[in-house]
Amino acid sequence: MYDTVSWTMFVQSASILLREGLEVILILSALIAYLLKSGARHHLPSLYIGAIIGVVASFGLAMIIESFLGEEQSALLEGVMLLLAAGLMIYVSGWLFVKQDPRAWQSYINAHADQALQSKQSGLAIGVLAFFSVIREGAETVVFYHALTKAEGGWTSAIVTGFVVAAITLAFLFVAMRLLTVRLPLRPLFMVTSAFLFVMAFRFLGDGVHELQEAHLLPESPINLPALLSTIGFQKTLEALLPQLVLIAAAATGFAAFQFKRSPA
C-alpha cells in the first residue's frame, strides 16, 4: 500500500501526463476522423509522422530549454510555437467550416481532385499541425516530469505508476474519441472539428502573446476579468486579450458573411 506521500506523487505524475496529453488526443482524434470521413485517408501517414516527430522533438526541445536557454529565451520560443500553432489551427478551422456542406464538399473534391486535401502541400500542413500540437505539450510534459523526479530523487515507483496509468488512460480515450468522431455524419464532424480547433487557436493565441510578455518583448497592462472568462481562456492583460477579441470578431464576421452567401436571394 502507498503512504500519503506516495499517493501524492502518483496523483501528481498521472495528472501531468493526463493534463498535457488530453489536448493532443482531442486534436489528433478530430483530425484523423476528419481525414477518414473526407476521403483523405492517404494523409494519415503525414499526421502520424508529424505526431511522432513531435514526440521525439519534445525531448530535444526540453533538453535545450533546460540546459542552454534562460527563462526569457524559453518563453520566447514557446510563444513563437504557440502563435504558429494558433495560425495553423485558425486556417484549418476556417477551411473545415467553409466545407461543412456535404454537397459543397463533394463538388470541391470533384473540381479540385489534385488540390487541397489531395495535394502534397495539404499533407504537409496536416503533418505540421500534428507536429506543433504534440511538441508544445510534449516539451512541457518532459520539463514537468524532470522537475518532479528531481525533487523526489529520481523515478520512484509512484511516479512511474502514475505515468503508466495516465498513458493507458490516454490510449483508451484516444480509441474512444476515434470511434465517436468517425461515426458522426460528415457535416457535424466538420462543424465539431472546426469549432474545437477554433477554441484551441483562441487559447494558443492568448497563451502565445502571454509568453512573449514573459520574455519582456511586449508590455503588460493587467485588467480585471470575471473568473469564468479567465478559466475558459481569456487573458488577463490588455495586450493578450485584444488579439483574442479580434479573432472572435473576425470569426463572427466570417460566419455572418458565409451565412449571407448561403441564403437564397
C-alpha positions in Angstrom: 0.0 0.0 0.0 1.2 3.5 -0.8 1.6 6.0 2.0 0.3 9.5 1.7 3.4 10.9 0.1 3.5 8.1 -2.5 -0.2 8.7 -3.3 0.5 12.4 -3.7 3.4 11.6 -6.1 1.2 9.1 -8.0 -1.6 11.8 -8.5 0.9 14.5 -9.5 2.6 12.2 -12.0 -0.6 11.0 -13.6 -2.1 14.5 -13.7 0.9 15.8 -15.6 0.5 13.4 -18.5 -3.3 13.5 -18.5 -3.4 17.3 -18.5 -0.8 17.7 -21.2 -1.9 14.7 -23.3 -5.6 15.2 -23.3 -5.5 18.3 -25.6 -3.2 16.4 -28.0 -5.5 13.4 -28.0 -8.5 15.5 -28.8 -6.8 17.4 -31.6 -5.3 14.3 -33.3 -8.6 12.3 -32.9 -10.6 15.1 -34.6 -8.0 15.4 -37.4 -7.9 11.7 -38.0 -11.7 11.4 -38.1 -11.9 14.4 -40.5 -9.3 12.8 -42.9 -11.2 9.5 -42.8 -14.6 11.0 -43.4 -13.4 13.3 -46.2 -11.8 10.6 -48.2 -8.2 11.8 -47.5 -7.0 8.6 -45.7 -3.8 8.9 -47.7 -2.8 11.9 -45.5 -2.9 9.8 -42.3 0.8 8.8 -42.6 1.6 12.6 -42.7 -0.4 13.1 -39.5 1.2 10.2 -37.7 4.7 11.1 -38.8 4.2 14.7 -37.7 3.0 13.5 -34.3 5.9 11.0 -33.9 8.4 13.7 -34.8 6.7 16.0 -32.3 7.2 13.4 -29.6 10.9 13.0 -30.4 11.5 16.7 -30.8 9.8 17.3 -27.5 12.6 15.6 -25.6 15.2 17.5 -27.6 13.4 20.8 -27.1 13.1 20.2 -23.4 16.8 19.5 -23.1 17.6 22.7 -24.9 15.3 24.7 -22.8 16.7 23.3 -19.5 20.4 23.2 -20.5 21.0 26.2 -22.7 18.1 28.7 -22.6 17.2 31.1 -19.8 13.7 31.8 -18.7 13.2 34.7 -21.1 14.5 32.7 -24.1 12.4 29.7 -23.4 9.3 31.9 -23.0 10.1 33.4 -26.4 10.5 30.0 -28.0 7.2 28.7 -26.6 5.4 31.9 -27.5 6.5 31.6 -31.1 5.5 27.9 -31.2 2.1 28.8 -29.7 1.4 31.5 -32.3 2.4 29.3 -35.2 0.2 26.5 -33.9 -2.7 29.0 -33.5 -2.2 30.2 -37.0 -2.4 26.7 -38.4 -5.5 25.9 -36.3 -7.3 29.1 -37.4 -6.6 28.2 -41.1 -7.8 24.6 -40.8 -10.8 25.6 -38.6 -12.0 28.1 -41.2 -11.3 25.7 -44.1 -13.4 23.0 -42.4 -16.3 25.4 -41.6 -16.5 26.5 -45.3 -16.6 22.9 -46.5 -19.2 21.8 -44.0 -21.9 21.3 -46.6 -21.6 17.7 -48.0 -22.7 18.8 -51.5 -20.2 21.7 -51.5 -17.5 19.2 -50.2 -18.2 16.7 -52.9 -18.2 19.4 -55.6 -14.9 20.7 -54.2 -13.3 17.3 -54.4 -14.6 16.7 -57.9 -13.4 20.0 -59.1 -10.0 20.0 -57.3 -9.0 16.4 -57.2 -5.4 17.3 -57.3 -5.5 20.2 -54.8 -6.3 20.9 -51.1 -6.6 17.6 -49.3 -5.5 15.7 -52.4 -2.2 17.7 -52.6 1.2 17.0 -51.1 1.1 20.5 -49.6 -2.0 19.7 -47.6 -0.4 16.5 -46.4 2.5 18.6 -45.2 0.1 21.1 -43.5 -1.6 18.2 -41.7 1.8 16.8 -40.6 3.0 20.2 -39.4 -0.2 20.8 -37.4 0.1 17.4 -35.7 3.8 18.2 -35.0 3.0 21.6 -33.3 0.1 20.1 -31.4 2.4 17.4 -29.9 5.7 19.3 -29.4 4.2 22.1 -27.4 2.5 19.8 -24.9 5.3 17.2 -25.1 8.1 19.6 -24.2 6.1 20.9 -21.2 5.4 17.3 -20.1 9.2 16.4 -20.2 10.1 19.6 -18.2 7.4 18.9 -15.6 8.5 15.3 -15.1 12.1 16.4 -14.9 11.2 18.8 -12.2 9.1 16.2 -10.3 11.7 13.5 -10.5 14.5 15.9 -9.5 12.5 16.9 -6.4 11.8 13.3 -5.5 15.3 12.0 -6.2 14.5 10.0 -9.3 11.8 7.9 -10.9 10.1 6.5 -7.9 7.6 3.6 -8.2 4.7 6.1 -7.5 5.8 8.4 -10.3 6.3 5.5 -12.8 2.9 4.0 -11.9 1.2 7.4 -12.3 2.8 7.8 -15.7 1.8 4.3 -16.8 -1.8 4.7 -15.6 -2.1 8.0 -17.3 -0.7 6.7 -20.6 -3.1 3.7 -20.6 -6.0 6.1 -19.8 -5.0 8.4 -22.7 -4.8 5.4 -25.0 -8.4 4.3 -24.1 -9.5 7.9 -24.5 -7.9 8.1 -28.0 -9.7 4.9 -29.1 -13.0 6.2 -27.7 -12.6 9.5 -29.4 -11.8 7.9 -32.7 -14.9 5.7 -32.6 -17.1 8.6 -31.5 -15.9 11.0 -34.1 -15.7 8.6 -37.0 -19.4 7.7 -36.5 -20.5 11.3 -36.8 -22.1 12.4 -40.1 -19.8 14.5 -42.3 -21.3 17.9 -41.6 -21.5 17.6 -37.8 -17.9 16.2 -37.8 -16.6 19.1 -39.8 -18.5 21.6 -37.5 -17.3 20.0 -34.3 -13.7 19.7 -35.5 -13.8 23.3 -36.8 -15.2 24.6 -33.5 -12.7 22.6 -31.4 -9.7 23.9 -33.5 -11.0 27.4 -33.2 -11.3 27.2 -29.4 -7.7 25.8 -29.2 -6.5 28.5 -31.6 -8.1 31.1 -29.3 -6.4 29.7 -26.3 -3.0 29.3 -28.0 -3.2 32.8 -29.4 -3.7 34.3 -25.9 -1.0 32.0 -24.3 1.4 32.8 -27.1 1.1 36.6 -26.5 1.4 35.9 -22.8 4.7 34.0 -23.3 6.1 36.9 -25.3 5.2 39.2 -22.4 7.1 36.7 -20.1 10.0 37.2 -22.4 9.6 41.0 -21.9 9.0 41.6 -25.6 5.5 43.0 -25.1 4.2 45.3 -22.3 1.7 44.1 -19.8 -1.5 46.0 -18.9 -3.4 43.9 -16.4 -7.2 44.0 -16.4 -9.8 42.5 -14.2 -11.8 39.7 -15.7 -14.5 37.5 -14.2 -13.1 34.2 -13.0 -15.2 32.3 -15.5 -13.7 34.1 -18.5 -10.2 33.5 -17.3 -11.0 29.8 -16.8 -12.1 29.4 -20.4 -9.0 31.0 -21.8 -9.5 34.8 -21.9 -6.2 36.5 -21.0 -5.9 39.0 -18.1 -3.8 41.6 -19.9 -5.0 44.0 -22.5 -2.2 43.1 -25.0 -3.1 39.4 -24.9 -6.8 39.9 -24.7 -7.1 42.2 -27.8 -5.8 39.6 -30.3 -8.3 37.1 -28.9 -11.2 39.6 -29.3 -10.0 40.4 -32.8 -10.1 36.7 -33.6 -13.6 36.4 -32.2 -14.8 39.4 -34.2 -13.2 38.1 -37.4 -14.8 34.7 -36.9 -18.2 36.3 -36.3 -17.8 38.4 -39.4 -16.8 35.4 -41.5 -19.7 33.4 -40.1 -22.2 36.1 -40.9 -20.8 36.6 -44.4 -20.9 32.8 -45.0 -24.5 32.6 -43.9 -25.5 35.5 -46.0 -23.8 34.0 -49.1 -25.6 30.7 -48.5 -29.0 32.3 -48.0 -31.3 32.3 -51.1 -31.5 35.6 -52.9 
